[in-house]
């Protein structure tokens, strides 16, 4: 059986055990403060990403809304994406969605493994210019352009998509669980 390779899985899972704890705890606490401040001001969270990061933004926004009682939205409706990409160009559809749905004082969370996706970068710059707080999640190069835009920037030191995306996912869900008050044994 050619797929029986225990060593691959051990190394794969060990990589997560290394990456996940590399998050800066002070930044996580500042992120939580930003989220709670946004809620206190009766503003909302906007989460965006492409591909797997878009799926993650959906999961996290629903958990924030339902479990943490923090109003959160994401832009993953096919009709919204295809309409805005068709009318404004793929590189501008997120910026335009934020123009239509965002308000001054909202908190925008941008997730991009490479930190180079033009639609994410344009959305983040627009949000910042329009007095919204920006938090970024990226990976790959330490010098990626998204990492320079946020008020708080989280970065995973890896060039492997699934390692970066799942590490982001764990960090984001840990924030939700901390806000909700999940007790660990």
Backbone torsions as a table, in degrees:
resi	resn	phi	psi	omega
1	UNK	NA	114.7	-173.3
2	UNK	-76.3	-13.4	-178.3
3	UNK	-93.9	-0.1	-178.8
4	UNK	-84.5	88.8	-178.6
5	UNK	-134.5	87.7	-178.4
6	UNK	-60.8	-36.9	-177.1
7	UNK	-59.8	-40.9	177.9
8	UNK	-56.8	-49.9	-176.9
9	UNK	-65.5	-39.2	177.2
10	UNK	-60.0	-47.0	-179.8
11	UNK	-65.2	-40.5	-179.2
12	UNK	-61.6	-50.4	-178.9
13	UNK	-69.2	-34.0	176.7
14	UNK	-62.9	-33.4	178.5
15	UNK	-62.4	-38.5	175.4
16	UNK	-65.4	-38.9	180.0
17	UNK	-64.2	-22.9	176.6
18	UNK	-86.7	-45.9	-172.6
19	UNK	-72.0	-46.1	-174.0
20	UNK	-57.0	-47.3	-179.4
21	UNK	-72.4	-5.9	180.0
22	UNK	-75.0	-4.3	177.9
23	UNK	-64.0	145.4	177.1
24	UNK	-83.1	112.6	-176.2
25	UNK	-60.2	-38.0	177.5
26	UNK	-58.8	-39.4	178.0
27	UNK	-66.6	-39.9	177.2
28	UNK	-60.0	-42.8	179.1
29	UNK	-66.4	-37.8	175.8
30	UNK	-65.7	-38.4	177.5
31	UNK	-61.5	-45.1	178.3
32	UNK	-62.4	-42.3	178.0
33	UNK	-60.7	-41.0	178.6
34	UNK	-63.9	-42.7	177.8
35	UNK	-61.9	-47.4	-177.3
36	UNK	-68.2	-34.8	175.6
37	UNK	-65.4	-40.0	177.0
38	UNK	-61.5	-43.4	178.7
39	UNK	-64.1	-45.6	-179.7
40	UNK	-58.7	-33.5	179.9
41	UNK	-85.2	7.1	-179.9
42	UNK	58.0	37.1	175.1
43	UNK	-104.5	179.2	-175.7
44	UNK	-123.7	165.6	173.4
45	UNK	-101.0	139.9	176.0
46	UNK	-122.8	121.3	180.0
47	UNK	-113.9	132.2	-179.3
48	UNK	-139.7	150.6	176.5
49	UNK	-167.8	174.6	175.4
50	UNK	-113.0	147.6	174.1
51	UNK	57.5	-125.8	179.4
52	UNK	-60.6	-33.6	177.9
53	UNK	-68.6	-29.4	174.8
54	UNK	-68.8	-42.8	177.4
55	UNK	-61.5	-40.7	177.9
56	UNK	-63.8	-41.7	179.8
57	UNK	-62.6	-35.6	176.1
58	UNK	-64.5	-50.2	-178.5
59	UNK	-57.4	-50.2	-175.9
60	UNK	-67.6	-39.6	-179.4
61	UNK	-65.7	-37.0	177.4
62	UNK	-67.7	-43.6	178.5
63	UNK	-63.2	-40.0	177.5
64	UNK	-63.5	-41.6	-179.1
65	UNK	-69.1	-54.1	-173.7
66	UNK	-74.5	-51.8	-172.5
67	UNK	-84.6	-39.8	-177.0
68	UNK	-96.1	-7.2	179.2
69	UNK	60.3	38.6	177.9
70	UNK	-117.3	119.5	-176.5
71	UNK	-60.2	119.2	-176.1
72	UNK	-140.5	143.5	177.7
73	UNK	-132.7	163.6	172.7
74	UNK	-143.1	165.3	-175.7
75	UNK	-114.1	70.3	-176.9
76	UNK	-117.2	16.5	176.6
77	UNK	-79.9	127.9	-177.1
78	UNK	-57.1	-38.9	-178.2
79	UNK	-67.2	-37.7	177.8
80	UNK	-65.6	-49.4	-177.4
81	UNK	-61.4	-49.3	-175.7
82	UNK	-70.1	-36.0	177.4
83	UNK	-65.6	-50.7	-177.1
84	UNK	-68.6	-37.6	177.3
85	UNK	-65.4	-39.2	179.2
86	UNK	-66.6	-44.5	-175.0
87	UNK	-81.3	-32.8	-173.3
88	UNK	-116.5	-5.6	-176.1
89	UNK	91.2	145.0	-178.0
90	UNK	-56.7	-38.1	-177.4
91	UNK	-68.5	-14.5	-176.8
92	UNK	-117.0	-0.8	-173.0
93	UNK	-64.3	-36.9	179.6
94	UNK	-69.3	-43.5	177.1
95	UNK	-55.7	-45.2	-178.8
96	UNK	-69.4	-36.5	176.2
97	UNK	-62.6	-40.7	177.4
98	UNK	-67.1	-37.0	176.8
99	UNK	-58.6	-43.5	-177.5
100	UNK	-76.7	-37.0	-171.2
101	UNK	-109.8	-15.3	-177.4
102	UNK	-89.4	154.9	177.3
103	UNK	-132.3	151.4	175.3
104	UNK	-51.9	134.8	179.5
105	UNK	92.7	-9.9	175.2
106	UNK	-68.3	161.9	176.3
107	UNK	-111.8	119.7	-179.9
108	UNK	-105.6	130.0	-179.8
109	UNK	-114.2	116.5	-176.7
110	UNK	-108.4	127.9	-176.9
111	UNK	-120.6	121.1	179.7
112	UNK	-150.4	118.5	-178.9
113	UNK	-56.4	-47.5	-177.3
114	UNK	-82.2	-25.8	-173.8
115	UNK	72.4	15.1	-176.8
116	UNK	-120.6	0.2	-177.6
117	UNK	-65.8	120.1	-173.9
118	UNK	-60.6	-38.0	179.9
119	UNK	-66.3	-36.4	177.1
120	UNK	-69.0	-45.8	-179.9
121	UNK	-60.8	-45.2	179.4
122	UNK	-64.1	-38.8	177.2
123	UNK	-64.6	-43.6	-179.2
124	UNK	-64.7	-43.5	178.7
125	UNK	-63.3	-41.4	179.2
126	UNK	-63.4	-44.9	-179.7
127	UNK	-60.1	-46.3	-179.8
128	UNK	-61.1	-45.4	-179.8
129	UNK	-62.6	-28.1	-176.9
130	UNK	-102.8	29.3	170.6
131	UNK	61.4	39.6	170.9
132	UNK	-107.9	146.6	174.8
133	UNK	-75.7	147.6	-177.0
134	UNK	-129.6	128.6	173.0
135	UNK	-121.6	134.0	-177.7
136	UNK	-119.7	149.4	173.6
137	UNK	-128.3	119.7	-179.6
138	UNK	-144.2	178.1	178.3
139	UNK	-149.3	-151.4	179.3
140	UNK	58.9	-123.3	-174.5
141	UNK	-71.6	136.9	175.9
142	UNK	-64.1	-21.1	-178.8
143	UNK	-99.2	19.7	-179.0
144	UNK	-64.0	147.3	-173.7
145	UNK	-66.2	-29.1	-179.1
146	UNK	-64.9	-36.3	-177.3
147	UNK	-62.6	-15.1	-178.1
148	UNK	-95.0	-5.6	-171.4
149	UNK	-96.7	-35.1	-169.2
150	UNK	-73.1	159.4	169.6
151	UNK	-72.1	-33.7	172.8
152	UNK	-134.3	134.7	-177.9
153	UNK	-127.6	126.5	175.1
154	UNK	-107.6	137.3	-176.0
155	UNK	-138.2	136.4	176.2
156	UNK	-106.7	125.4	-179.0
157	UNK	-81.5	76.7	177.9
158	UNK	-158.4	153.1	175.2
159	UNK	-112.2	18.5	179.8
160	UNK	-105.6	118.2	-174.8
161	UNK	-50.4	-53.8	-174.4
162	UNK	-66.6	-32.7	175.8
163	UNK	-65.7	-45.7	-180.0
164	UNK	-64.1	-51.0	-175.9
165	UNK	-62.9	-44.6	-178.0
166	UNK	-70.9	-31.3	175.0
167	UNK	-66.3	-44.9	175.0
168	UNK	-56.1	-45.1	-176.9
169	UNK	-61.0	-45.3	178.9
170	UNK	-62.2	-45.1	-179.8
171	UNK	-60.6	-45.9	-178.9
172	UNK	-64.4	-42.9	-179.5
173	UNK	-71.5	-28.8	173.6
174	UNK	-63.5	-38.9	177.0
175	UNK	-63.2	-45.3	178.2
176	UNK	-59.4	-47.9	-178.4
177	UNK	-63.6	-36.3	176.4
178	UNK	-64.6	-43.7	178.5
179	UNK	-63.4	-42.8	-178.8
180	UNK	-68.1	-27.7	179.6
181	UNK	92.2	32.6	177.4
182	UNK	-59.2	131.1	178.7
183	UNK	-95.4	132.5	177.0
184	UNK	-101.3	141.8	-179.5
185	UNK	-81.6	NA	NA
